[in-house]
Amino acid sequence: MTTAAVEHTQIAKITGTFLGANEDSHGILTATLTVDYGTRGGGQRIGGYNLSTKTSAFGMQFVNALMDAAGASSWEELKGKTILVITDGKQGPVIGIQNLPTERGRRFIFDELTAQYTTR
């Protein structure tokens, strides 16, 4: 019997953003946030979804949802925002982001948007 992991959130500051295609993304259009957890060596890149394989609507919705979740009205406003990073369990993969309770924004679970654009 397997048990599902419980969601875990951790406060992080967005220290960098990337929207584009480069060698790291193998030329694939991606949107990535670099976050810092405020601990020694505690940071990572999140996102990195392929924005060009489904439809252009998916890519636009993904970028828009990242900005909405962080309470930013433009891509440039993301850097410096403090957010909650949501993981699948304490050590699990990042599954989404959300605003701090005292800040503007909303919850964004990456796979919920991806599922809307996946054909069965």
C-alpha positions as a printed Julia matrix, in Angstrom:
120×3 Matrix{Float64}:
  0.0    0.0     0.0
  1.41   3.39   -0.96
  0.56   6.66    0.69
  0.51  10.01   -1.02
  2.95  12.6     0.22
  1.58  15.59    2.06
  2.16  18.97    0.46
  4.87  21.06    2.04
  5.47  24.79    1.59
  8.66  26.75    2.07
  9.21  30.5     1.91
 11.55  31.58   -0.88
 12.62  34.78   -2.6
 12.7   34.9    -6.39
 16.28  35.94   -7.21
 16.2   35.42  -10.95
 13.94  34.73  -13.9
 14.41  33.26  -17.34
 11.95  33.34  -20.23
 13.36  32.15  -23.51
 15.34  29.41  -25.23
 19.05  28.83  -24.62
 21.63  26.05  -24.35
 20.42  25.08  -20.84
 16.92  24.51  -22.21
 18.26  22.84  -25.39
 16.71  25.6   -27.48
 13.21  24.95  -26.09
 11.13  27.93  -24.94
 10.89  27.76  -21.14
 10.0   29.9   -18.14
 12.13  29.37  -15.04
 12.31  31.04  -11.65
 15.44  30.88   -9.51
 14.55  30.92   -5.82
 16.57  31.3    -2.64
 15.34  29.69    0.58
 17.59  31.84    2.76
 19.7   28.94    3.96
 23.3   28.15    3.07
 23.18  26.7    -0.43
 19.38  26.57   -0.27
 18.11  27.55   -3.66
 16.94  26.04   -6.91
 15.39  26.66  -10.3
 11.72  25.86  -10.68
  9.43  25.71  -13.66
 11.31  24.87  -16.83
  8.25  23.48  -18.59
  8.39  23.27  -22.38
  6.15  26.17  -23.41
  6.23  25.5   -27.14
  5.04  21.9   -27.54
  1.35  22.06  -26.69
 -0.23  25.27  -27.91
  0.78  28.88  -27.7
 -2.13  29.28  -25.27
 -0.4   26.9   -22.82
  2.79  28.94  -22.84
  0.94  32.2   -22.31
 -1.21  30.71  -19.54
  1.85  29.23  -17.78
  3.69  32.56  -17.75
  0.53  34.39  -16.68
 -0.12  31.91  -13.86
  3.46  32.3   -12.54
  3.0   36.07  -12.44
 -0.47  35.81  -10.86
  0.73  33.43   -8.17
  3.54  35.78   -7.18
  1.33  38.86   -7.32
  3.29  40.4   -10.2
  1.69  42.33  -13.04
  4.73  41.9   -15.32
  7.53  39.36  -15.81
 10.07  41.94  -14.65
  8.28  42.33  -11.29
  8.86  38.67  -10.38
 12.47  39.16   -9.31
 12.53  40.11   -5.63
  9.07  38.71   -4.81
  8.76  36.41   -1.81
  6.57  33.35   -2.42
  5.74  29.94   -1.01
  7.21  27.04   -2.99
  4.95  23.97   -2.85
  6.55  20.52   -2.89
  5.13  17.02   -2.89
  6.27  16.12    0.61
  9.15  17.69    2.5
 11.82  16.38    0.12
  9.63  15.98   -2.97
  9.67  17.79   -6.28
  8.32  21.31   -6.67
  4.7   21.09   -7.82
  3.75  24.76   -7.7
  3.98  28.17   -6.06
  1.67  30.51   -4.21
  1.57  33.93   -2.67
  2.27  34.62    0.99
 -0.99  34.95    2.97
 -0.38  38.68    3.43
  0.4   39.35   -0.26
 -1.59  39.57   -3.47
 -1.52  36.42   -5.6
 -2.91  32.92   -5.81
 -1.98  29.25   -5.75
 -0.62  27.72   -8.99
 -0.08  23.96   -9.28
  1.86  23.32  -12.49
  0.26  19.98  -13.4
 -3.27  21.37  -13.08
 -2.6   23.69  -16.02
 -0.68  21.03  -17.92
 -3.65  18.65  -17.59
 -5.91  21.19  -19.3
 -3.73  21.0   -22.43
 -3.02  17.27  -22.46
 -5.01  15.22  -24.93
 -6.0   11.72  -23.97
